[in-house]
Amino acid sequence: MFGRLGAPEIILILLVVVLLFGAKRLPDMARSFGQSLRILKSETKAMQKDDADEPPTVPATAAHQLASEGRRTAPEATESDTSHRR
C-alpha cells in the first residue's frame, strides 16, 4: 500500500510540506537533517570500532550465577505448598 508511491503522490506530499513549513525554512531543515545523519553515521562507526577493539565477554546473568552455585532459580511447588490451595 505505502510502497507504491508514484510521481503524483510525491508531488502532493512535497506540496503539503512546502505549505506547512514554508519555502524559506525547507533548506534549513534539510541542512540540519543532513548534519544529524552525519553525526549518527559517525557515532555508529565509533561504536562499531569500540566493539571491535574490546575482547568478547560473556555476561553472567543472575540466573546463570545461581545455577552455577547449585541454587534453585525458581521455587518449586511442594506437597505442603499445594495442600492449602485446594
Helices and strands as residue ranges (DSSP letters): H 7-21, H 26-53, H 62-69, H 79-83
